[in-house]
């Protein structure tokens, strides 16, 4: 092995070590902040266990069993020790291990958010490109008005209006929940993703029911992402369309389609990867309002219920999962950078 190879290997190892240390420090800081905020919130997890009518001795015993009588740093150290051994504790809400609860509810949010980001990308990218290539024209103004509407409209209000129109009046949507009551509990759980599980089971009536139930909340959830992605795409495209290489391509007589999609859009793909990753992460953690409107039994509803109850075992595990999701999305984005832009390798 040459000295150059050794130096390259050493620099790669150093970079990997720095990234790993940064990830661990981020997650540790996230846990620390969430833990101490949870301890100072005006919520009493002891009352959630023993009830408001319990006597003082029962309350004191439960308080001690939960370890709340110990200093905060001792409580946090004990929690980290349990965490390193894979013990996230039991949820006050269900009495089950938190990790089992999250494994049960997270696939519902994952399915909803994934379909929403697909809609967001399919609608947001072409809309942003169209607005950029028609700058100052009516189409551009309409697209910008749509993004403004997408940013300013409360998503829960939009969800309720859509539910009223497309379910109550027109009967197009499937209603609340993930699937019709006639199929509830009849589909074998393989992945937790109902569209996939119904397809694997070969029950196409159940598949259509699941599709009718998820389409409306996914479209509403994607509304903000469409606005965000289209706005950023327009901004990136306008910057590229003003570059000298675009002027040169036009002088050479290249078609507008080739200039826009073959040159300008190709040079913003790396930037858009970060935008899409951030939008996807936001959908995974921020679907609680849509899940509430459509009674969607997902991760957002579980986290909100746990927070209101003061169930810090569940809240801490959910926060850690959210942190891991964003870290993973950033790592995936970095890996895809090297695929789309060889200069970053």
N, C-alpha and C positions, 0 to 999 in steps of 0.2 A: 504494500500500500504506500503510495507516494505521500509526500508531505502535504500536497494540495488536497488529496483525498481525505487525509486525516483532519486537515483544517476545515474542510467542508462538512465532514461528519460531526466534528466538534461544534461547529456553528449551528447545525441542525438540532443537535441534542440540546444545546443551550437555549435555542428558540422554543423547543418543545417543553423544556423545564420552565421557562418563563411563562408560557401560555398556561401550563398546568397550575403553576403557582398563582397566577392571576385568577383562574377559574375558582380554585379552592378559596382564595381570599375573598372573592366576590360572594360565594355561597356562605362562607362563615359570617361575613358582615351582614348579609341578608338575614340569616338565622338569628344573629345577636340582636339586630335592630327589632325584628319581629317579636322575639321573645320578651324583651324588656317593654316594648309598647303594649304587648298583651298583658303583662303583669300590672301595668298602671291604668289600664282601661277600667271604667266603672262597671265591670261585669263580674259576677261572682260564680265561678264554676261549681263551688260547693253547694249553692242553692239549687243548681241544676240537677245535682245528684240527690240530695236529701229532701228537697222541696222546701217551700217557704214556711211550712207548719212544723218543721223539725225543732226539737228542743235544743238547748245550748250544748248539752253534752254530745249529742249526735253530731251536731255541726262541728264541734271541736275535734271529734274523732276523725270525721271525714277530712277536715282541714289538715290534720296531721298526716293522714294516710296519703294525701295528695302531695305531701312535702312542701306545702305552702308556708309552713312555720320556719323553714330554713332560709338563710340569706339568699338573695337573688343569684349571686355568682355560684353558690353551691347547687341551686336548682338548675342553672344553665349547664354546669359541669355534669350533673347527673343525666340531663337530657342528651348532651353530646355523647356520653358514654353509652347510653341506650341506643342512640342513633348509629354509632359505630358497630354495634352488635345486631343491627337490623331491626331493632325494636322501636316502632313509632308510637307505641302506646295504643290504648283503646279509645274509641270515640264515645263521648258522652251521649251523642245523639242516637246512636244505634246500639252501643255496647259491644260492637265488633271491633277487631283490630283495624286501625286507620288504613293500613295498606290494603286491606281487603275492600274497604269501602271505596277507596280511590280507584282500585282496579275495576270495581263494579260501575262507577258513575263516569269515569273519564272517557271510555269509548264513545259514549253518547255525545259528549262535547267534541271529541276528536272528529267524529263523523260529520257533525254539523259544521264545525269550523273549516274542515277540509273542503267540503262542498261549497261553502261560502267563499273561500279564497280562490277556488276555481272560477266561480262566477265573477269575482272581483278582477282577476287577471284577464279573463276572456272579454270582459266589458271595458275595464279600465285602460288597458294598453291601446286598443284601437281608438278609443275615444280621445286619449291624450295625443296620439299621433295625428288624428284628424284635426284636432284643435290647433296643433302646432303648424300643420301644413296649410291651414286656412286662417292664419293669424289676422285678427282684425275684421274678419268676415262674420256674417250671421251665425254660421256653424260654430265658430270659435266662441262667440258670445253665449250661445245656448249651452255649450259644453261648460263654460266657466260658471254660468248660472246654476247648472246642475251640480257642480262641485260645491258651490256655496250652499245650495240646498242640502246636499249630503252632509256637510259639516255642521250646519246649524239646526237641523231637524232632530229632535230627541228620538232616539231609536225605539224607546218603549211606546211613544205615541204613534210612530209609524207602524210598529207591530200591531198595536190595537186596531188602528184604522184598516190595515191590510186584513186582519183577522175578521173584522166586521164585514168587509166588502167581499172577500174571496171565499170565506167560509159561511158566514151567516146569511149573506144575500145571494151570492152566486153558487155556492156549494162546490166550488172547484177544489178548495184545499181540504185536507184530511182531518182537520180539527186538532185538538190538543194531544199531547203525548207523542210517542214515537211510532205507534202502529195502532190499527183498529182493535177494539176490544175483542172482536171475534178471533183474532190471531194472537192476542197477548198471552205469553207463556207457552205457546205451542211451537215456537221456532227454537231448535237446538242452538245454544250459545257456543259458538266456535271462536269467533274473533271479537264479539261484542259490538260489531258494526252491523246494524240490522240489514242494510242493503246487501252486504256481502253474505251474511248468514242466511237470509231468505233465498238468495240466488243459489248458494251452495246446497240448500235443502231442496231446491227445485220447486218450491211453492211460489209460483209466479203471481198468484192472487195476493199473497202476503207481501211479496216484493212491491207490487203496485200500491198496496196500502201504505207501506213504509215510505215509498217515494212520494206519495201525495201528502204525507204528514211532514216530510222534511223539506220539501221544495220551498214552501212559503217562508218558514223561519230562516232558511239558508239564504234566500234572496234578500230578505230584510236585513239580515246580519251582514251581508256583503255590501250593503248600500254605502256605508261609510268607507269601506275599502275601495270600492269603485271610484269614489270621489278622490280619495287620497292617491291612489295609483295613477289615475288619469291626470291629476294636477301635477304630480312629480314627473310623469312621462312627458307632458307638454313642456315643462320647464327644461328638462334635459334635451328634448328634441330641438327646442328653439336655440339652445346654445350650440348644438351641433350644426344646425342648418345655417348658422351664421359663419361657420368656419371656411377657410380658404379652399379646403379640399372639396367642399360641396360646390363652390363656385367653379372650380376646375372641372368637376364632373358634369356640370351643366354646360360649360363651354364645349366639352367633348361630345355633347349631344346625347348623353345617357338619359334614359326614360325617367320620369318622375318616380315611378314605382321602384326602380332599381336604386335611385339616389336615396329615397326615404328608407326603404327596408333593407337594401343591400349594403348601404354605407352608414347613414346617420343612425338608424336604429341598432345596427350591429355594434356601434361604438358606445351605446348606453346600456347594453345588456348587463354589464357588471354592476353598474349603479342600481339598476332595477332589481337585481337579486337582493340587495340589502333592503330595498323598499318592500318587496314582497315578503321577505322573511320577517320583518318587523310587523307588517300588517297581519301575517299569519299568527305570530305570537300574541298580538293584541286580540285577535279573535278567540284564541284558545283561553285566554284569561278574562276576557271581557264580555263573554256571552251571557252573563247572568241576567240581564234585563230581558233579552229575548227568551231565555229559558224560563223566566218567570211568566211572561205573557203567554207562552205556548205550553206551559206546564211540562217543559222538557226536562227529564230526570238526569241532569248532567252535573258536571264538575262545578259550574258556577253556582248552582242552587245549593249544592252540598257545602261549598265554602261559605256562602252567605249565612246559611242556617247555623253552621258551626261557629261563625264569628258572633252572631247574635246571642248564641247560647253561652259564649265564653269558653268554648271547647278548644283550648290551645293546642292539644295534641293534634287535632285535625287541622287547625289553622296553620300550625308550623309545617306539617307535612305538605299541605297544599301550597304554601309559599315556597317551600324547597322545590317542589315539582315545577312551579312556574319559573323559578330561577334556572332550573336545569333545562327547561324548554328553550328559554332565550339563549342560554349558553350553547345548547346543541344547534339551534338555528344559526347562530353566529359562526360556529365551526363548519357547518354545512355550507354556509355562504362563502367562507374562506376557501373551502375545497373546490367549490364550483367556480370561483374566480380563476383558478388555475386551468380549468377546463375551457372557459370562454375567453380568457386573456392569457396567452402563453408568456407574456412579458412578466407576469407575477410569479412564475415558477422559479 
